[in-house]
Amino acid sequence: NKQRAVSEKNKVADFYNQNRDYEKEIELREETLEELNSMDKGATVEDEALTPQRQNYKIANAFVAQEKYKQAIPYLEKSIAEADKKEDLIVQKDAVRKLSEIYRDIGEFDKATESYQRYVEVVDELYIKKEQEISQAARFSKEITQKQNRIASLENDRKLNESRYKLAFENQELIQKNDRIQKWIIGSLVLIVLLLVFAAYTQFKNVKQQKFANNILALKSLRSQMNPHFIFNALNSVNSFIAVNDERTANKYLTDFSLLMRSVLENSEEDFIPLEKEIELLELYVKLEHFRFKDKFDYKITVDNNIQLNEFVIPPMLLQPYVENAVWHGLRYKEEKGLLEINFNQINSETIKISIIDDGIGRSKSNEFKTENQKKQKSKGMGNTQKRIAILNQMYKDKVDVKVENVFENNEGTKVVLILKKD
């Protein structure tokens, strides 16, 4: 008959489920649903699995197994509606709980909380129903006990002991049911706590991401302030060559300057560049400064062969302000020819030391030669560099460490040491 055919289809669908063939399972259960709906309303179904609410719930589970959460939601809602109409609290409880979990997994926490509250209400209703059943069972047990007491004089001790054993067994069942209810309540509380912890973690993560974005904007702002300062100084050099009618030297200087500017502009939007590129930029810059002040200093750039240059990155033009400071405020004022040394040495596989050393007049004496405007410009340029390093260390956990000290005991010469760490 029709009911038997539906039952067989349900068994085949269960087989597909066990073999994880969810598409065929869904197709077969939808056919089962149509046949169940077409059966006479007065017809009774002996198998509890052959109900619309149970079939909708199983279809939803098949979609969830494929992580097709949104396709599962309508079937869960149908299952809940059917179960509510037929007062099937067991299926209704399972479907509402599954719906809450889906909303949680897809990030719709308001709906997840709402569904979970419905789940708690259904559990409470189920608990009340179970209590009523237990109460009825207790009354029935009491009636049996009374009847047994009335015939106790006609029965032997064996039957009396059997009745007591039966009563003890029923009491044990009652204890087990209460224990399960307590576990449901504890599980609900744990889930609520987990949801609250997840919400707090999400908020913390959003705040951290916003802070990181603000630091990136601050770095870009400082870079945009440094480049114009550098360009201004370079153009002043060109102007000085033109002023003394040295057009040929000015043209050569402009050619090298254009190469440097192209590299600076190419890297201006990058947060970090390979150390090798930074060294190339530095060599171009020092070459330009030496071109202008060739009678004031010589220079030497040394790179440790053990350093894997492609494994270290550095913010673009980070070293240039320190080199500029050494030339313009140390070596330029020296009477005899000075020396600028830039050394890149490996400390270990994760750390390198960058030293910028000049034997100029020193920081104290340099301040005596400066105008108020020059002091202000130097303070602003070095201040921007210090701010960049502070922000980088905040974002990347002490990536760069800077130390400035005098080279000689008479306060002449300046040494800047930067410790750069690999990411």
C-alpha positions in Angstrom: 0.0 0.0 0.0 0.9 3.7 -0.2 2.1 4.0 3.5 4.4 1.0 3.0 5.9 2.5 -0.2 6.5 5.8 1.7 8.2 3.8 4.5 10.5 2.1 2.1 11.5 5.4 0.5 12.4 6.7 3.9 14.7 3.7 4.6 16.4 4.3 1.2 16.9 8.0 2.1 18.4 6.9 5.4 20.8 4.7 3.5 21.9 7.6 1.3 22.4 9.7 4.4 24.7 7.1 5.9 26.7 7.0 2.6 26.8 10.8 2.5 25.0 10.9 -0.8 23.1 14.0 0.3 21.7 15.1 -3.1 19.9 11.8 -3.6 18.8 11.8 0.0 17.2 15.3 -0.4 15.5 14.3 -3.7 14.0 11.2 -2.1 12.8 12.9 1.0 11.1 15.7 -1.0 9.2 13.0 -2.9 8.3 11.4 0.5 7.0 14.8 1.7 4.8 15.1 -1.4 3.3 11.7 -0.8 2.8 12.3 2.9 0.9 15.5 2.1 -1.2 13.7 -0.5 -2.3 11.0 1.9 -5.7 11.2 3.5 -5.7 13.5 6.5 -7.4 10.9 8.6 -4.8 8.2 7.8 -2.5 7.4 10.7 1.3 6.8 10.3 2.8 4.3 12.7 6.4 5.3 12.0 7.4 8.5 13.8 10.0 9.3 11.1 7.2 9.5 8.5 5.9 12.9 9.5 6.3 16.2 7.5 8.1 17.8 10.5 10.6 15.0 10.7 11.2 14.8 6.9 11.7 18.6 6.7 14.2 18.4 9.6 16.2 15.6 7.9 16.3 17.6 4.6 17.7 20.6 6.5 20.3 18.3 8.1 21.4 17.1 4.6 21.9 20.7 3.5 23.9 21.5 6.7 26.1 18.5 6.1 27.0 20.2 2.7 27.5 23.6 4.5 24.5 24.9 2.5 23.2 26.8 5.5 20.9 29.2 3.8 19.1 26.4 1.8 18.6 24.6 5.1 16.8 27.5 6.8 13.4 27.2 5.0 13.1 23.5 5.7 13.9 24.1 9.4 11.2 26.8 9.5 8.7 24.4 7.9 9.7 21.6 10.4 9.1 24.0 13.3 5.7 25.1 12.0 4.5 21.5 11.4 5.9 20.3 14.8 4.2 23.2 16.5 0.9 22.5 14.8 1.1 18.8 15.7 2.5 19.5 19.2 5.6 17.5 18.4 7.9 19.1 21.0 10.8 16.7 20.3 11.2 17.6 16.6 10.4 21.3 17.4 13.2 21.4 20.0 15.7 19.8 17.6 14.8 22.1 14.7 14.9 25.3 16.7 18.3 24.4 18.1 19.6 23.6 14.6 18.3 26.9 13.3 20.1 28.8 16.1 23.4 27.0 15.3 23.0 27.9 11.6 22.4 31.6 12.3 25.4 31.6 14.6 27.7 29.9 12.0 26.7 32.4 9.2 27.2 35.4 11.6 23.6 36.5 12.1 23.8 36.6 15.9 20.6 38.5 16.5 18.6 35.7 14.8 20.8 33.1 16.5 19.9 34.6 19.9 16.2 34.8 19.0 16.1 31.2 17.9 18.0 30.1 20.9 15.4 31.8 23.1 12.7 29.9 21.3 14.7 26.7 21.9 14.8 27.5 25.6 11.0 28.0 25.6 10.4 24.7 23.9 12.7 22.9 26.3 10.8 24.5 29.2 7.5 23.4 27.6 8.9 19.9 27.1 10.2 19.9 30.7 6.7 20.8 31.9 5.2 18.1 29.8 7.6 15.5 31.1 6.9 16.6 34.6 3.2 16.1 34.0 3.9 12.6 32.6 6.1 11.9 35.6 3.3 13.1 37.9 0.8 10.9 36.2 3.2 8.0 36.4 3.6 8.7 40.2 -0.2 8.7 40.7 -0.5 5.5 38.7 2.3 4.0 40.8 0.5 5.0 43.9 -2.7 3.4 42.8 -0.8 0.2 42.0 0.8 0.3 45.4 -2.6 0.7 47.1 -4.0 -2.3 45.1 -1.0 -4.3 46.0 -1.4 -3.5 49.6 -5.1 -4.6 49.4 -4.0 -8.1 48.1 -0.8 -8.2 50.2 -2.4 -10.7 52.5 -3.1 -13.0 49.6 0.3 -12.8 48.0 3.6 -14.2 49.2 6.7 -12.3 50.0 8.1 -12.8 46.5 5.4 -10.7 44.8 5.8 -8.0 47.4 9.6 -7.8 46.7 8.9 -7.7 43.0 6.6 -4.7 43.4 9.2 -2.9 45.5 11.8 -3.5 42.9 9.5 -2.1 40.2 9.0 1.0 42.3 12.7 1.5 42.8 13.3 1.1 39.0 10.7 3.8 38.3 12.4 6.1 40.8 15.7 5.6 39.1 14.2 6.5 35.8 12.8 9.7 37.3 16.3 10.6 38.6 17.8 10.0 35.2 15.3 12.2 33.5 15.9 15.0 36.0 19.7 14.6 35.4 19.2 15.0 31.6 17.1 18.2 32.2 19.9 19.6 34.3 22.4 18.9 31.6 20.2 20.7 29.1 20.1 23.8 31.3 23.8 23.8 31.9 24.5 23.3 28.2 22.2 26.3 27.4 24.1 28.5 29.9 27.5 27.5 28.4 26.3 28.3 24.9 25.2 31.8 26.1 28.6 32.4 27.7 30.3 31.3 24.5 28.2 33.7 22.4 29.1 36.6 24.8 32.8 35.7 24.6 32.7 35.5 20.8 30.9 39.0 20.6 33.6 40.5 22.9 36.4 39.0 20.9 34.9 40.3 17.6 34.7 43.8 19.1 38.3 43.6 20.3 39.4 42.5 16.8 37.6 45.3 15.1 39.2 47.9 17.5 42.6 46.4 16.8 42.1 46.5 13.0 40.9 50.2 13.2 44.0 51.1 15.2 46.2 49.4 12.6 44.5 51.3 9.8 45.0 54.6 11.6 48.7 53.8 12.0 49.0 53.1 8.3 47.4 56.5 7.5 49.7 58.2 10.0 52.8 56.6 8.3 51.6 57.8 4.8 51.1 61.3 6.2 54.6 61.4 7.6 56.1 60.0 4.3 54.2 62.7 2.3 55.9 65.3 4.7 59.4 63.9 4.2 59.5 63.7 0.4 58.8 67.4 -0.1 61.5 68.3 2.5 64.0 66.1 0.6 63.1 67.5 -2.8 63.4 71.1 -1.5 67.0 70.4 -0.3 68.0 68.7 -3.6 66.6 71.6 -5.7 68.5 74.1 -3.6 71.7 72.2 -4.6 70.7 72.6 -8.3 70.1 76.2 -7.8 73.5 76.7 -6.2 75.2 75.2 -9.3 73.2 77.4 -11.6 74.0 80.5 -9.5 77.8 80.0 -10.2 77.1 79.4 -13.9 78.1 75.7 -13.7 75.4 74.6 -16.1 77.2 71.3 -17.0 77.5 70.3 -13.4 73.9 71.3 -12.8 72.7 69.1 -15.7 74.7 66.1 -14.4 73.3 66.6 -10.9 69.8 66.8 -12.3 70.2 63.6 -14.2 71.3 61.7 -11.1 68.6 63.5 -9.1 65.9 62.4 -11.6 67.0 58.7 -11.2 66.7 59.1 -7.4 63.3 60.8 -7.6 61.9 58.1 -9.9 62.9 55.5 -7.3 61.5 57.5 -4.5 58.2 58.0 -6.2 58.0 54.3 -7.2 58.3 53.3 -3.6 56.3 56.2 -2.0 53.1 54.2 -1.6 54.9 51.1 -0.2 55.0 50.5 3.6 58.1 48.4 3.2 60.7 47.8 0.5 63.5 45.2 0.3 66.7 46.3 2.1 68.5 46.0 -1.2 66.4 48.7 -2.8 66.9 51.0 0.3 70.7 50.6 -0.1 70.4 51.5 -3.8 68.4 54.7 -2.9 70.9 55.5 -0.2 73.9 55.1 -2.7 72.2 57.5 -5.1 71.5 60.1 -2.4 75.0 60.0 -1.0 76.4 60.3 -4.5 74.4 63.5 -5.0 75.5 65.0 -1.7 79.1 64.1 -2.4 78.8 65.6 -5.8 77.9 68.9 -4.2 80.3 68.7 -1.2 83.2 66.7 -2.8 85.7 68.9 -1.1 84.1 68.4 2.3 84.0 64.6 2.6 84.5 61.2 1.2 82.2 58.3 1.8 82.3 54.5 2.1 79.3 52.1 2.1 80.0 48.6 3.3 77.5 45.7 3.2 78.2 42.4 5.1 78.2 39.5 2.6 76.4 37.3 5.1 73.3 39.4 5.0 70.4 37.9 2.9 69.2 41.3 1.5 66.1 39.9 0.0 64.9 38.6 3.4 64.9 42.0 5.2 62.5 44.8 4.5 62.6 48.4 5.7 60.3 51.5 5.3 61.4 53.5 2.3 63.8 56.5 2.8 64.1 55.7 6.5 67.9 56.0 6.5 68.1 59.1 4.3 67.3 61.7 7.0 70.2 60.4 9.2 72.7 60.6 6.3 71.4 64.0 5.4 71.9 65.1 9.0 75.5 63.8 9.0 76.4 65.7 5.8 74.6 69.0 6.3 75.1 69.4 10.0 78.4 67.6 10.7 80.7 67.2 7.7 79.8 70.4 5.9 81.2 72.7 8.6 84.4 70.7 9.0 87.6 72.6 8.0 89.5 69.5 6.7 88.0 66.8 4.6 85.8 64.4 6.5 84.6 60.8 6.1 81.1 59.3 6.0 80.8 55.6 6.7 77.6 53.6 6.3 77.9 49.9 7.4 75.4 47.1 7.2 76.5 44.2 9.6 74.7 41.0 10.5 74.1 40.3 14.2 72.3 37.1 13.6 69.9 35.5 11.0 67.0 37.6 12.3 68.8 41.0 13.0 71.1 43.4 11.3 72.9 46.5 12.6 73.1 49.7 10.4 75.7 52.2 11.4 75.9 55.8 10.0 79.2 57.4 11.2 80.7 60.8 10.4 83.8 62.5 11.8 82.2 65.9 11.5 82.1 68.7 14.1 79.5 67.0 16.3 76.0 67.8 17.4 76.9 70.4 20.0 79.1 72.6 17.8 76.7 72.1 14.8 73.9 73.9 16.8 76.2 77.0 17.1 76.3 77.4 13.3 72.6 77.1 12.7 70.0 79.8 12.2 66.7 79.6 14.1 65.0 78.5 10.8 67.6 75.7 10.2 67.1 74.4 13.8 63.3 74.4 13.2 63.7 72.5 9.9 66.1 69.9 11.3 63.8 69.4 14.3 60.8 68.9 12.0 62.6 66.4 9.7 64.1 64.3 12.4 60.9 64.5 14.4 59.0 63.0 11.5 61.5 60.2 11.3 61.2 59.5 15.0 57.4 59.4 14.7 57.6 56.9 11.8 59.9 54.6 13.9 57.6 54.9 16.9 54.5 54.0 14.9 56.4 51.1 13.2 57.5 49.7 16.5 53.9 49.9 17.8 52.6 48.0 14.8 55.4 45.5 14.4 56.7 44.9 18.0 60.0 46.9 18.1 61.1 46.3 14.5 63.6 49.2 14.5 65.7 50.5 17.4 67.7 53.7 17.0 70.7 55.0 19.1 72.6 58.3 18.5 76.0 58.9 20.2 79.2 60.9 19.9 82.2 59.3 18.3 85.0 61.1 20.0 85.6 62.3 23.6 85.6 66.0 22.6 82.0 65.6 21.4 83.1 65.6 17.7 81.7 63.1 15.2 78.3 61.4 15.4 77.3 57.8 15.2 73.7 56.6 14.5 73.0 52.9 15.1 69.8 51.3 13.8 68.9 47.7 14.7 66.6 46.2 12.1 64.7 43.0 12.8 63.3 40.6 10.2 59.5 40.2 10.1 
